[in-house]
Amino acid sequence: MDTNHGIVVDPAAAERLALREIEMPAPAPSEAVVRVAAVSLNRGEVYVSLTRAESAGWRPGWDLAGLVERPAADGSGPKAGARVVGLLRAGAWAEYVAVPTNALAELPEAVTFAQAATLPVAGLTALHALMKGGLLLERPVLITGATGGVGDFALQLARLSGAKSVAHIRRAEQEAEVREAGAEAVVVGEELPAAQPFGPYHLVVDSVGGKTLAAAMGLLAEGGVCVSLGASGGNEATFDVPKFFLTGRTALYGFILFDELKTEPASLGLARLASLIAQGKLTPRISVEAPWTQIGDVARQLLDRRYPGKAVLHLGT
């Protein structure tokens, strides 16, 4: 553990991302040092890195999986050599990182590093968003942006919860993959129709925003909840206000994963998700696997929506 390398923002590099030598982590007592084997990409961190981050040297990255190189000094968390999955607010795309033990979970042997790396942001977001609906057994649930990482996990977890899931997708050729994930019905089109035969919905998980969010809010059942967690289709929404509140006890919930993790640590959710993979009940959809030296190209493909599901980068450890 003499040197460390990480992916940083470099405005002069291709796609603004480059592999550079960085400092070694200096862990707090409740942090373990992890030797990272695989990471995955999420639209949020990629969008900021490629379009908004102005400071050269800023280190993106949320999701990671690897081996505990040095356990936490306070005795918490996994021991040295443990296979783990973890979550950071930034800087996960590096060979060595310090991770709070409440954001680390030990992996079952049956779960690969690539599978585990997909779980932190996409898996936990899907898990916590579905929890806003409470008991989902036999209840109608709408998942928009259903071919993305969050959407794919949400469909699978909703199926495990006994929900009647409906997927909203943009193109008809995507239907087979969302049905495989658990959708009982599919709505196809750039926009979500304001009236369609599958609602009203007990829960909507929306990552699209814009007109899709506006339409979804008019499709809630009495007491229904619309969880808004993204705006890939537009930052503004105009909706029928009387229809929304006259339905009765409807709610719009603004979702930020790191706020949700203040009430339940990431370690618990990650352990549950990893266990589901080990049991064969949850299958991450990994569309791209590449060495981390290809970060610029894979990140651009993600923003351009060239693949569904998740992309995983391997560090060769």
N, C-alpha and C positions, 0 to 999 in steps of 0.2 A: 504494500500500500504506500508506495513512494511517490507516485504521481497520480493525478486525476484529470480526466477530460470530461467535457460536457458540451452540450449544444447551447450556443448563445446567439442572441440577435446581433447581426453584423450587417448594417445597411449596404455595405459594399459587396456582400456575398450574394450568390445566386439564391433567389427567394428569401434573402435576408436572414438565413440561418446557416450557421457554420459550426464545425467541431473545433474546439479550442482547449488548450490546457487551462485548468481552473484550480482554485485552491482546494486543499483537502478539507473535508467537513470537520467542524469543531462541535461535537454533539453536546447538548445540555444533558444533565443527569438522567432525564426521562426519555432520552432519544437513543436509538440504536443506529449504528452505522451499517448500512446495507450495501453490498456489492451488487449492483444492478445487472440483471441478465436480459430483461426485456421491458419495453415501455410501449404504451399505446397513445394514439393521438385523439384529441377531441377538438371539435370545431371552435370552441371558445378560445382556447389557448393558441390555436393555429391562426385564427383570425387576428387576434391581437398581435401576434409575432410578425405576421406578414403585412399588416396594414397600419397598425397603430403604435406599436412600441417604438419609441424614438431613441431610447438610450442604448447605445452600443454596449454589449456585454450583459444585457438583461437575460436571465436564464428562464425559459418557459419549462413547462412539464408538470403534470399532475399525477399520472398513473405510473406505477413501477412494480416490478416483481424481481426477486433475486434472493441472495443468501445473506444472513446476518453475519457480518464480518466482526463486529464488536457489539456485544449486548449492552443495554442501557446500564449505566453505573448504579442507578437506584434499585436494580434487581427486577424491574418490571419488564414485561414483554418477553418475546422469544429469546432462546439461548443462542450462543454462537453456533453457526452452521445450519441454523433452521432455514427452511425454504419459506419465504414470506411474500405477501402482497401488501402494498402500502400506497398511501396517498399523501401528497404534499400540496401546499398552496402554490408553489413555484419551484423550479429547479430540479425536477425529478429526472430529467434527461441527462444523466451523468453516470460515470462509472461507480462513484461512491457518493452516497448521500446520507444525511442524518435525518431519521424519521421518528417523530414522536411515537411511543409505543401504543398510545391509544388510537393510532392510525395504521397499525400493523396487525396482520392476522397470519397465523401459521397455515401452511398449505397442506392438504392431504396429498399423499404420494401420487395419487391418480391424476392430479391437476397439474398441467404443464405451466411453465412460466408464461408462455404466450397466452394461454387461456386466462391465467390470473391477471395479466397486465390489462386485460379489457375491462376488469370489474370496477375499479375504484370510482370513476366519475359516472360512466354510463350505467353500470349495474346499480350503484347506490342511488343514483338519481331515479331510476325506474322503480326501485324498491320503495324509496321514501315517498315518491309521488303517488304510487298506488295505495300506500298506507293512508293517504288523505281521504280515501273512499271508505275506510273501515272494512266491514265484512262485505266481500265482493261476490259471494256465492250466488250464482244465477242472476247477477245484476249486470245490466248492459254498460259496457265501458268502451269509450272511443279513444283510440290512440292516433294522433296525427303525426306526420313525419315518421311513419311506421317503419321505413327501411333504414333509418339511422341506427346508431349504436344504442341509444336510449330506447327508441321505439321497438327494436328487436327484443331487448331484454324485457321491456314492459309487456309485450305480447306474451312472451313465454311465462313470465311471473303471473300475469293475469289468468292465463290458462291454469296454472298450478293452483290459483286461488279459487277456481271454479267460476270465474266471470264469463259472461257472454261478450267476447271482444269483437270490436269492429275496427278495422285498419283503414286509415285514409292515406292513399298513395297518389303520386302524380301520374304514373304511367301504367298502362294495363300489363305490360310485361313484368312488372314487379309483383303481380298478384300471387304467383306461386310461392315466392319466398315468404310473404307475410302470412299466408295460410299455413305454411310449414311451421312458422313460429307460434301459431296459435289463433290466428284470426278466424272467427266463424263467418264473418261477412266482410266485404271490402267495398269501399267507396273510392272511385277512380276519378281524378281530375285535378287541374291546377288549383281549383278552389273547392272548398267544402260546400255542398249545396245547403241552402238555408232550410230546406225541407226535404227529407229523405226517409225511407221506410224503416230504418233500424233504431231510431231513438224513440222516446227521449232517453237521455243517458243519466245514470247515477253518478258517473265520474267521467270527465274528459281530461286526458293528459295531452297538452298542446305544446309543441316545440316550434310551431310555425309562426304564430302571431298574425298580425295584419288582418286580412279579410277572413282567414281561416278561424282565428280566435273569435272574431265578431260573430261568425256563423255558429260556432260551437256554443257560445253563450246563450244563443237562442234555442239550443237543442237540449238543454238540461231538464231533467225531471224535477219534480218538487223535492227540495232538500238536496239537489245535486250540486256537485263541486266541479269547477273547471280549474285545473292546475296549470298555470302558465309558467313555462320554464325556458322559453326561447323565442326568438323573433326572426328566424331565418327568412320568413316571407314578408316581413314588413314591421316597422316599429310602431305604427299607429293603427288603431282599430276603432271603427264606428259601429255601434250596436244598438239594437232596439231596447232602450232602457225599460219602458213599461213591461214588455214581454219578459225581460229578465227578472224584474222584482215581483211581478204579478204571478209568476209561476210559483213562488213561495219558497222561502228559506234557501234560495240558491246562493252560491258563493263563488267568487273569483279569488284564487289563492296564488300569490306571487311566490315563486319557489327559487331559492338559492341554496344549493347543496351544502355549502360550508356553514350556513346558518342552521340547517337541519341537524348537522352533526354536533351542534352545541348541546342537544338534548340526548342524543345517542351517539357514542363514539363510533368512528368509522370501523374500528376493529371488529365490532359485533356484527355489523351488516356484512362486512367482507368475509367473515368466517361463515355466515349463513350461506352466502352466495357460492363460496368455494365448495362448501359441503354439497350443495345442489349439483354442481358440476361433477363432483366425485361420484355422486349417486346416479349420474346419467339423466338427471331431470332438467338440467339447464345446459344449453350449448351455445357458447359465444360464437357469433358469426364473424369470422376473421376472413376478410376478403383480400388483404394485402399483408405479406410478410417480407421484410427486407432488412438488410444491415442498416444500422443507424447512420452510416455515411450517406445514405440516400434520403435524409430527412427533408431536404428542400423539395425534391420531386414528389415525395409521398404527401407532404403537406399541401402542395399545390393541387394535387389530385383530390384531396379531401375537400378543399374549398370549392373546387369545380364539380363536386358531386359525381366523380367518375366511378365510385364503387359504393356498395351498400355496406352496412355493418361497420366493422372496425379494421384499422390498420395497426399492425404490431411491428416494432423495430427491435432487432436483436443486437445486443452489444458484444456478442461473441464470447461471453463468459460462461 
